[in-house]
Amino acid sequence: MDKNDKLRGAAPVKCSLCHAEINNTVVCDYCKSVNPGAAVMDYFTLLGVPETFRIDPDELRRRYLALSRHAHPDFHAQDGAEVQQLHLQVSSALNEAYQTLRDPASRAAYLLERLGGKSMAQDKSVPEGFLGTMMMMREELEEARQAGDADERERLGAVLQTQHDGLLRHIGDLFEQYLQAVACRAVTQDLLADIRKQVNAVSYVKKLLSQLEP
């Protein structure tokens, strides 16, 4: 599967029990059984959304809630222990997948590694000049906190939020460039490395924003 196919969307799969071709990867449309393989699927396939950065958050939530109703072990209290354990595993996988994909930063990091990019542990680099800006912002935040200047803290928070949102937009553009890139490993690897820097930068900004929370 090439990268264009990989990002285009999930293909229909077959039920592992009745072997019918289905679009729902968790619950069979025909025999209504839970797919035992759902617990080890990638998050995009599990939730039935395209493997891409820009996804509809409302559609993601709708799919998560619909699948959770089928998979949650509380709805299978009368079934045997093996069936209940399966539902527990699938329900846990659904929760983890949703929590990862609903947040743009964690979704970008997950997709990046799915495409062969480095993890933050492997590459902690950030855009040039970014750390200097963050150090200055951190100092200004501390000064505003010590002075009890709520207006200045609010202003700095707005600046950080604007930067956070701008980084995410740029990440989305880079993923689109990756999708459209020619089949050249050097080009795609450079794009993945750039995405890694932007995702790392988002992590720094989020930490500063968290300091502004009550």
C-alpha positions as CSV (number, residue, x, y, z in Angstrom):
1,M,0.0,0.0,0.0
2,D,1.5,3.4,-1.0
3,K,1.2,6.5,1.1
4,N,-1.7,7.9,-1.0
5,D,-3.7,4.7,-0.4
6,K,-2.7,4.7,3.3
7,L,-4.1,8.3,3.8
8,R,-7.1,7.9,1.7
9,G,-9.3,6.0,4.1
10,A,-10.1,2.6,5.6
11,A,-11.1,-0.2,3.2
12,P,-13.9,-2.7,3.9
13,V,-12.8,-5.7,5.9
14,K,-14.3,-9.2,6.5
15,C,-15.9,-10.4,9.7
16,S,-13.6,-12.9,11.3
17,L,-16.6,-15.0,12.4
18,C,-19.2,-15.0,9.5
19,H,-16.7,-13.8,6.9
20,A,-19.1,-11.2,5.5
21,E,-17.6,-8.1,4.0
22,I,-18.3,-5.2,6.4
23,N,-17.5,-1.5,6.7
24,N,-17.7,-1.5,10.5
25,T,-14.4,-2.8,11.8
26,V,-15.6,-3.4,15.4
27,V,-19.1,-4.9,15.1
28,C,-20.3,-7.1,12.2
29,D,-23.2,-5.6,10.3
30,Y,-24.6,-9.1,9.9
31,C,-23.9,-11.4,12.8
32,K,-23.5,-8.4,15.3
33,S,-20.4,-10.1,16.9
34,V,-17.4,-8.0,18.1
35,N,-14.3,-8.4,15.9
36,P,-11.6,-10.1,18.0
37,G,-9.0,-8.3,16.0
38,A,-10.4,-4.8,16.8
39,A,-8.3,-4.5,19.9
40,V,-5.0,-4.5,17.9
41,M,-6.1,-2.3,15.0
42,D,-4.5,1.0,14.3
43,Y,-6.6,3.9,15.7
44,F,-7.8,5.2,12.4
45,T,-9.1,1.8,11.2
46,L,-10.6,1.0,14.6
47,L,-12.7,4.2,14.6
48,G,-13.4,4.0,10.8
49,V,-12.0,7.4,9.9
50,P,-9.5,8.3,7.1
51,E,-5.8,8.0,8.1
52,T,-5.1,11.7,7.8
53,F,-4.5,14.7,10.0
54,R,-7.5,16.7,9.2
55,I,-10.5,14.8,10.3
56,D,-14.0,15.9,11.4
57,P,-14.1,16.0,15.2
58,D,-17.9,15.6,15.3
59,E,-17.8,12.6,13.0
60,L,-15.0,11.1,15.1
61,R,-17.0,11.5,18.3
62,R,-20.1,10.1,16.6
63,R,-18.3,7.0,15.5
64,Y,-16.7,6.6,18.9
65,L,-20.0,6.7,20.8
66,A,-21.7,4.4,18.3
67,L,-18.9,1.8,18.6
68,S,-18.7,2.1,22.3
69,R,-22.3,1.3,22.8
70,H,-21.7,-2.1,21.0
71,A,-18.4,-2.9,22.6
72,H,-18.8,-1.8,26.3
73,P,-18.7,-4.8,28.6
74,D,-21.6,-3.5,30.7
75,F,-24.0,-4.4,27.9
76,H,-22.7,-8.0,27.9
77,A,-23.0,-8.8,31.6
78,Q,-24.9,-12.0,30.8
79,D,-22.3,-13.4,28.4
80,G,-19.5,-15.7,29.3
81,A,-16.2,-14.6,30.7
82,E,-14.4,-14.9,27.4
83,V,-16.9,-12.7,25.6
84,Q,-16.8,-10.1,28.4
85,Q,-13.0,-10.1,28.3
86,L,-13.1,-9.5,24.6
87,H,-15.5,-6.6,25.0
88,L,-13.3,-5.1,27.7
89,Q,-10.2,-5.2,25.5
90,V,-12.0,-3.7,22.5
91,S,-13.7,-1.0,24.7
92,S,-10.3,-0.1,26.2
93,A,-8.8,0.1,22.7
94,L,-11.7,2.4,21.5
95,N,-11.1,4.7,24.5
96,E,-7.4,5.0,23.8
97,A,-7.9,5.5,20.1
98,Y,-10.5,8.3,20.7
99,Q,-8.4,10.1,23.3
100,T,-5.4,10.0,20.9
101,L,-7.2,11.1,17.8
102,R,-9.5,13.8,19.3
103,D,-6.5,15.9,20.3
104,P,-4.8,17.4,17.2
105,A,-1.3,17.3,18.7
106,S,-1.4,13.7,19.8
107,R,-3.2,12.8,16.5
108,A,-0.3,14.4,14.6
109,A,2.3,12.6,16.6
110,Y,0.5,9.2,16.1
111,L,0.1,9.7,12.4
112,L,3.7,10.9,12.1
113,E,5.0,7.6,13.5
114,R,2.5,5.6,11.5
115,L,4.1,7.1,8.4
116,G,7.6,6.3,9.5
117,G,8.6,9.5,11.3
118,K,10.6,9.6,14.4
119,S,9.1,9.8,17.9
120,M,9.8,12.7,20.3
121,A,12.1,10.4,22.2
122,Q,14.1,9.9,19.0
123,D,14.1,13.5,17.9
124,K,13.6,16.4,20.2
125,S,14.4,19.1,17.7
126,V,12.2,22.2,17.2
127,P,12.1,25.0,14.6
128,E,15.1,27.4,14.5
129,G,14.7,30.2,17.0
130,F,11.7,28.6,18.8
131,L,13.4,27.8,22.1
132,G,14.6,31.4,22.5
133,T,11.0,32.6,22.0
134,M,9.7,30.1,24.5
135,M,12.3,31.1,27.1
136,M,11.2,34.7,26.7
137,M,7.6,33.8,27.0
138,R,8.2,31.7,30.1
139,E,10.1,34.6,31.8
140,E,7.3,37.1,30.9
141,L,4.7,34.6,32.3
142,E,6.6,34.3,35.6
143,E,7.0,38.1,35.9
144,A,3.2,38.5,35.3
145,R,2.5,35.8,37.9
146,Q,4.7,37.4,40.5
147,A,3.2,40.8,39.8
148,G,-0.3,39.5,40.0
149,D,-0.9,41.1,36.6
150,A,-4.0,39.2,35.3
151,D,-4.3,41.3,32.2
152,E,-0.7,40.5,31.1
153,R,-1.3,36.8,31.8
154,E,-4.4,36.9,29.6
155,R,-2.5,38.7,26.8
156,L,0.4,36.2,26.9
157,G,-2.2,33.4,26.9
158,A,-3.7,34.8,23.8
159,V,-0.3,35.0,22.1
160,L,0.5,31.4,23.0
161,Q,-2.9,30.2,21.8
162,T,-2.4,31.9,18.5
163,Q,1.0,30.3,18.2
164,H,-0.4,26.9,19.1
165,D,-3.2,27.2,16.5
166,G,-0.8,28.4,13.9
167,L,1.5,25.4,14.5
168,L,-1.3,23.0,14.1
169,R,-2.4,24.6,10.8
170,H,1.2,24.3,9.5
171,I,1.3,20.7,10.6
172,G,-1.9,20.1,8.6
173,D,-0.3,21.7,5.5
174,L,2.9,19.6,5.9
175,F,0.8,16.4,6.0
176,E,-0.9,17.5,2.8
177,Q,2.4,18.2,1.2
178,Y,3.5,14.7,2.2
179,L,0.4,13.2,0.6
180,Q,1.1,15.1,-2.6
181,A,4.9,14.6,-2.7
182,V,6.5,12.7,-5.5
183,A,7.7,9.2,-4.7
184,C,11.0,10.4,-3.4
185,R,12.2,9.1,-0.1
186,A,14.5,12.2,0.5
187,V,11.5,14.5,0.0
188,T,9.1,12.6,2.2
189,Q,11.7,12.1,5.0
190,D,12.4,15.8,5.1
191,L,8.7,16.5,5.4
192,L,8.4,14.0,8.2
193,A,11.4,15.6,10.0
194,D,9.8,19.0,9.7
195,I,6.5,17.7,11.0
196,R,8.4,16.2,14.0
197,K,9.8,19.7,14.8
198,Q,6.4,21.3,14.6
199,V,4.8,18.7,16.8
200,N,7.6,19.1,19.4
201,A,7.0,22.8,19.3
202,V,3.2,22.3,20.0
203,S,4.2,20.3,23.0
204,Y,6.3,23.2,24.4
205,V,3.5,25.7,23.8
206,K,0.9,23.4,25.5
207,K,3.1,23.2,28.6
208,L,3.2,27.0,28.9
209,L,-0.5,27.3,28.3
210,S,-1.2,24.7,31.1
211,Q,0.6,27.1,33.5
212,L,-2.2,29.7,32.8
213,E,-4.9,27.3,34.0
214,P,-6.6,28.1,37.3
